[in-house]
Amino acid sequence: MKVCVVGITGLVGSELLKVLNESLLKIDVFIPAASEKSAGKKVVLRGSEYNVVTPAQACEMKPDIAIFSAGSAVSKEWAPRFAENGCYVIDNSSQWRMEKEIPLIVPEINAATIQQNDHIISNPNCSTIQMVLALSRLHENFCIRRIVVSTYQSVSGTGVKAVQQLMDERAGKAAKKEYPHPIDLNCLPHGGSFLENGYTSEEEKLVFETRKILGSEQIQVSATVVRVPVIGGHSESVNVEFERPFEMEDIVDLLKETSGIVVQDDPESNLYPMPIYAQGKDEVFVGRIRRDNSIENGLNLWIVADNLRKGAATNAVQIAEYLEEVYF
Ligand SMILES: NC(=O)c1ccc[n+]([C@@H]2O[C@H](COP(=O)([O-])OP(=O)(O)OC[C@H]3O[C@@H](n4cnc5c(N)ncnc54)[C@H](OP(=O)(O)O)[C@@H]3O)[C@@H](O)[C@H]2O)c1
């Protein structure tokens, strides 16, 4: 099988290399791609060295599966061309996520909805993935009416340049600004770009992607995205209102039974999820599980995951593994 990664030199691309190294996905030919400025650089996968090529060269090599992590513009231009060659494109950008006919996949929830002729498959936004994975079984059982989510997102969610800004500020060096303000010792209530309605593009992703993945246009979502000076791992405070009453022990049992979820919730021993411990892990961690007594059928959760792993690379490789199992 020929497997390509477009955006191999980026933060997600580097994590993809690690996840592919650990994965059992069959890779006979590996095709790493990035922009022209990176062409000719070397990357190592499973002990073999490969030259980085451009998307045009990668497309000519006709990969069977290509994971795109190079931003929306590259996906817009190149994903359809790869797909025309029969390649399955798994796209990490937001370019195709809300297109009706493009599947938006968190494998534990909806991999089975992928059809053989779906040659572009979208990976959801990192903050959406961790939230819907924690909520999917709860929704099946108690039916979510409304979600209020506030995120505490790490700088690695913005890419290499944002991590550099934080590191430079921390070292007291003149930093090239990826954000409009300092990020070290600060919190920015600003993820993505501002829209006319006052929300940001990252906040809208949480609304519309959640509805699409959980398969319910009725779910109301109110989101506030905040960028915090953490290098890796997104955290979320999530308040949920269900249609139906629930018992707390059923909530905990359902979370424990959800594939990919780890419950970390023991206030007496100060056990709760934190990004510093979620970094480098594939699971989504859930804690601070408590009833919201201010509304009927209300619940509060604290959800943490590594945005580069389950939020991007791991989820994409899981989709590739599913495709391999079903279609190759
Ligand atoms: N970071 C996250 O947590 C996260 C999570 C989910 C999804 N995503 C999405 O994944 C994508 C990549 O994010 P990132 O954080 O890895 O960004 P990044 O660190 O800035 O890396 C960008 C990658 O895209 C490549 N690239 C840029 N322009 C290109 C072009 N014209 N042709 C081919 N390759 C090009 C870059 O190659 P050069 O080095 O050659 O410039 C680099 O490999 C984005 O769409 C992002 O929204 C990111």
The ligand as an SDF file (V2000), in Angstrom:
LIG
                    3D

 48 52  0  0  0  0  0  0  0  0999 V2000
   -2.1760   21.6180   15.2600 N   0  0  0  0  0  0  0  0  0  0  0  0
   -3.2750   20.9750   15.5910 C   0  0  0  0  0  0  0  0  0  0  0  0
   -3.5650   20.6570   16.7700 O   0  0  0  0  0  0  0  0  0  0  0  0
   -4.2630   20.5740   14.5370 C   0  0  0  0  0  0  0  0  0  0  0  0
   -5.3010   19.7320   14.8890 C   0  0  0  0  0  0  0  0  0  0  0  0
   -6.2080   19.3560   13.9240 C   0  0  0  0  0  0  0  0  0  0  0  0
   -6.0630   19.8040   12.6320 C   0  0  0  0  0  0  0  0  0  0  0  0
   -5.0290   20.6260   12.2980 N   0  0  0  0  0  0  0  0  0  0  0  0
   -4.9220   21.0610   10.9100 C   0  0  0  0  0  0  0  0  0  0  0  0
   -3.8140   20.3890   10.2990 O   0  0  0  0  0  0  0  0  0  0  0  0
   -3.2070   21.2490    9.3450 C   0  0  0  0  0  0  0  0  0  0  0  0
   -1.7230   21.4320    9.6680 C   0  0  0  0  0  0  0  0  0  0  0  0
   -1.5800   21.9890   10.9700 O   0  0  0  0  0  0  0  0  0  0  0  0
   -0.1700   22.1080   11.7090 P   0  0  0  0  0  0  0  0  0  0  0  0
   -0.4860   22.5590   13.0670 O   0  0  0  0  0  0  0  0  0  0  0  0
    0.6380   20.8700   11.4970 O   0  0  0  0  0  0  0  0  0  0  0  0
    0.4930   23.3290   10.8640 O   0  0  0  0  0  0  0  0  0  0  0  0
    2.0450   23.6790   10.6890 P   0  0  0  0  0  0  0  0  0  0  0  0
    2.8190   23.1840   11.8240 O   0  0  0  0  0  0  0  0  0  0  0  0
    2.0710   25.1150   10.3600 O   0  0  0  0  0  0  0  0  0  0  0  0
    2.4790   22.8290    9.3680 O   0  0  0  0  0  0  0  0  0  0  0  0
    1.9900   23.1290    8.0820 C   0  0  0  0  0  0  0  0  0  0  0  0
    2.4390   22.0630    7.0930 C   0  0  0  0  0  0  0  0  0  0  0  0
    1.8500   22.3630    5.8210 O   0  0  0  0  0  0  0  0  0  0  0  0
    2.8720   22.3840    4.8240 C   0  0  0  0  0  0  0  0  0  0  0  0
    2.5400   23.3160    3.7440 N   0  0  0  0  0  0  0  0  0  0  0  0
    2.3110   24.6360    3.8320 C   0  0  0  0  0  0  0  0  0  0  0  0
    2.0790   25.1430    2.6060 N   0  0  0  0  0  0  0  0  0  0  0  0
    2.1570   24.1110    1.7410 C   0  0  0  0  0  0  0  0  0  0  0  0
    2.0070   23.9840    0.3250 C   0  0  0  0  0  0  0  0  0  0  0  0
    1.7150   25.0320   -0.4530 N   0  0  0  0  0  0  0  0  0  0  0  0
    2.1600   22.7570   -0.2210 N   0  0  0  0  0  0  0  0  0  0  0  0
    2.4520   21.6910    0.5290 C   0  0  0  0  0  0  0  0  0  0  0  0
    2.6220   21.7430    1.8680 N   0  0  0  0  0  0  0  0  0  0  0  0
    2.4610   22.9350    2.4690 C   0  0  0  0  0  0  0  0  0  0  0  0
    4.0930   22.8610    5.5730 C   0  0  0  0  0  0  0  0  0  0  0  0
    5.2580   22.5290    4.8280 O   0  0  0  0  0  0  0  0  0  0  0  0
    6.5980   23.4570    4.8730 P   0  0  0  0  0  0  0  0  0  0  0  0
    7.2870   23.1110    6.1690 O   0  0  0  0  0  0  0  0  0  0  0  0
    7.3310   23.0080    3.6630 O   0  0  0  0  0  0  0  0  0  0  0  0
    6.1240   24.8840    4.8280 O   0  0  0  0  0  0  0  0  0  0  0  0
    3.9510   22.0370    6.8630 C   0  0  0  0  0  0  0  0  0  0  0  0
    4.3770   20.7150    6.6180 O   0  0  0  0  0  0  0  0  0  0  0  0
   -4.0260   22.5380    9.3520 C   0  0  0  0  0  0  0  0  0  0  0  0
   -5.0260   22.4310    8.3640 O   0  0  0  0  0  0  0  0  0  0  0  0
   -4.6490   22.5360   10.7200 C   0  0  0  0  0  0  0  0  0  0  0  0
   -5.8330   23.2800   10.7640 O   0  0  0  0  0  0  0  0  0  0  0  0
   -4.1090   21.0170   13.2140 C   0  0  0  0  0  0  0  0  0  0  0  0
  1  2  1  0
  2  3  2  0
  2  4  1  0
  4  5  1  0
  4 48  2  0
  5  6  2  0
  6  7  1  0
  7  8  2  0
  8  9  1  0
  8 48  1  0
  9 10  1  0
  9 46  1  0
 10 11  1  0
 11 12  1  0
 11 44  1  0
 12 13  1  0
 13 14  1  0
 14 15  2  0
 14 16  1  0
 14 17  1  0
 17 18  1  0
 18 19  2  0
 18 20  1  0
 18 21  1  0
 21 22  1  0
 22 23  1  0
 23 24  1  0
 23 42  1  0
 24 25  1  0
 25 26  1  0
 25 36  1  0
 26 27  1  0
 26 35  1  0
 27 28  2  0
 28 29  1  0
 29 30  1  0
 29 35  2  0
 30 31  1  0
 30 32  2  0
 32 33  1  0
 33 34  2  0
 34 35  1  0
 36 37  1  0
 36 42  1  0
 37 38  1  0
 38 39  2  0
 38 40  1  0
 38 41  1  0
 42 43  1  0
 44 45  1  0
 44 46  1  0
 46 47  1  0
M  CHG  2   8   1  16  -1
M  END
$$$$
